[in-house]
Amino acid sequence: MTIVVGVSPTTGSPSALRWAAEEAKLRKVPVRAVLAWRPPRPPGVSGSRPPAGTAFAASSDYAGDAERTLREYVTTALGSDEGIECLAVRGGPVNALLTTATGADLLVVGEPRSSRLASERSARLVAPRVVLKAPCPVVVMAGAVPSTS
């Protein structure tokens, strides 16, 4: 069995990573850190279909970049990525988390720290959707509440 922890591209999810690592030590199970990624969309031509077979999507190693980014988040939060399985999954965060949580003991997700950015507001929808569909128990790490002063 394992503990799966979702890593957010907006925050790096340091509290979720630290909590999952500590819980994994207590349970003596491995940790799998998951980062969902999508390649950029190819540029479209207005008024027509996008060109077929463009080399745009093949020009970079998006999966490798996502995995390196994930390892950086893990190393920043934990001091090392040793002993942590880092998995960059192509697709949206909800599907990536639900798929990788199959057979897991626990799924840990973090919420964004603030709602100032549109991407963070939409990311807040990940935790409730995961909680409703997860194949295992879910821990949601609350983000810091922005100050009103």
C-alpha positions as CSV (number, residue, x, y, z in Angstrom):
1,M,0.0,0.0,0.0
2,T,1.0,3.6,-0.3
3,I,0.1,7.2,0.4
4,V,-0.5,9.4,-2.6
5,V,0.0,13.1,-2.3
6,G,-1.2,15.6,-4.9
7,V,1.3,18.4,-5.7
8,S,-0.1,21.7,-7.0
9,P,1.7,23.7,-9.6
10,T,0.5,26.9,-7.9
11,T,2.0,26.2,-4.5
12,G,4.2,23.2,-4.6
13,S,2.1,21.8,-1.8
14,P,4.8,21.8,0.9
15,S,2.5,21.2,3.8
16,A,0.8,18.3,2.1
17,L,4.1,16.8,1.1
18,R,5.5,17.1,4.7
19,W,2.3,15.7,6.3
20,A,2.2,12.7,3.8
21,A,5.9,11.9,4.4
22,E,5.4,11.9,8.2
23,E,2.3,9.8,8.0
24,A,4.1,7.4,5.7
25,K,6.9,7.0,8.2
26,L,4.3,6.2,10.9
27,R,2.5,3.6,8.7
28,K,5.8,2.3,7.2
29,V,4.4,2.7,3.7
30,P,5.9,4.5,0.6
31,V,4.8,8.0,-0.7
32,R,3.9,8.7,-4.3
33,A,3.9,12.4,-5.2
34,V,1.7,13.2,-8.2
35,L,1.7,16.3,-10.4
36,A,-0.8,16.6,-13.2
37,W,0.4,18.3,-16.4
38,R,-0.8,19.2,-19.8
39,P,1.2,20.3,-22.9
40,P,0.6,23.7,-24.2
41,R,-2.0,24.0,-26.9
42,P,-0.6,24.5,-30.4
43,P,-1.3,28.0,-31.9
44,G,-4.5,28.1,-33.8
45,V,-5.3,29.8,-37.0
46,S,-8.3,32.0,-36.7
47,G,-11.3,30.9,-38.8
48,S,-10.0,27.4,-39.5
49,R,-8.9,24.1,-38.0
50,P,-5.5,23.9,-36.3
51,P,-2.9,22.4,-38.6
52,A,-2.7,18.6,-38.6
53,G,0.4,17.0,-37.4
54,T,2.2,20.0,-36.1
55,A,5.7,19.6,-34.6
56,F,4.7,22.0,-31.8
57,A,3.7,19.3,-29.3
58,A,6.8,17.1,-30.1
59,S,9.3,20.0,-29.8
60,S,9.8,19.7,-26.0
61,D,9.9,17.1,-23.3
62,Y,6.9,18.2,-21.4
63,A,6.6,15.0,-19.4
64,G,10.3,15.3,-18.4
65,D,9.9,18.9,-17.5
66,A,6.9,18.1,-15.3
67,E,8.8,15.3,-13.5
68,R,11.8,17.6,-12.9
69,T,9.4,20.3,-11.6
70,L,7.8,17.8,-9.3
71,R,11.2,16.6,-8.0
72,E,12.1,20.2,-7.2
73,Y,8.8,20.7,-5.3
74,V,9.5,17.5,-3.3
75,T,13.1,18.4,-2.6
76,T,12.1,22.0,-1.5
77,A,9.4,20.7,0.9
78,L,11.3,17.6,2.3
79,G,15.0,18.4,1.7
80,S,15.3,15.4,-0.6
81,D,13.3,13.4,-3.0
82,E,14.9,10.2,-1.8
83,G,12.4,7.5,-1.1
84,I,9.5,9.4,-2.7
85,E,8.1,8.1,-5.9
86,C,7.5,11.1,-8.2
87,L,4.9,10.6,-10.9
88,A,4.0,13.3,-13.4
89,V,0.7,12.4,-15.0
90,R,-0.6,13.9,-18.2
91,G,-4.1,15.2,-17.8
92,G,-6.2,17.1,-15.3
93,P,-5.5,17.0,-11.6
94,V,-8.7,15.3,-10.6
95,N,-8.3,12.3,-13.0
96,A,-4.6,12.1,-12.2
97,L,-5.2,11.9,-8.5
98,L,-8.1,9.4,-8.7
99,T,-6.2,7.1,-11.1
100,T,-3.0,7.1,-9.0
101,A,-5.0,6.7,-5.7
102,T,-6.4,3.3,-6.8
103,G,-5.1,0.8,-4.3
104,A,-3.6,3.5,-2.0
105,D,-4.1,3.7,1.8
106,L,-4.6,7.4,1.7
107,L,-4.8,10.4,-0.6
108,V,-3.5,13.8,0.6
109,V,-4.3,17.0,-1.3
110,G,-3.5,20.6,-0.5
111,E,-5.6,23.7,-1.1
112,P,-4.1,26.8,-2.6
113,R,-2.9,29.5,-0.2
114,S,-4.9,32.3,-1.6
115,S,-7.6,33.0,-4.0
116,R,-5.9,35.9,-5.7
117,L,-5.2,34.1,-9.0
118,A,-7.8,32.6,-11.3
119,S,-5.8,29.4,-11.5
120,E,-5.8,29.1,-7.7
121,R,-9.6,29.7,-7.6
122,S,-10.2,26.9,-10.1
123,A,-7.7,24.7,-8.2
124,R,-9.9,25.0,-5.1
125,L,-12.4,22.8,-7.0
126,V,-10.0,19.9,-7.0
127,A,-10.3,18.8,-3.4
128,P,-14.1,18.6,-3.2
129,R,-14.3,16.6,-6.5
130,V,-11.5,14.2,-5.3
131,V,-13.2,13.7,-1.9
132,L,-16.4,12.7,-3.6
133,K,-14.9,10.1,-6.0
134,A,-11.7,8.9,-4.2
135,P,-11.2,5.1,-3.9
136,C,-9.6,5.6,-0.5
137,P,-9.7,8.0,2.5
138,V,-8.7,11.6,1.7
139,V,-6.9,14.2,3.8
140,V,-7.3,17.9,2.7
141,M,-4.6,20.2,3.9
142,A,-6.1,23.7,4.2
143,G,-4.2,26.6,2.7
144,A,-3.3,29.7,4.6
145,V,-6.1,32.2,4.8
146,P,-5.2,35.5,3.2
147,S,-5.2,38.4,5.7
148,T,-7.9,41.0,5.4
149,S,-5.8,43.8,6.9
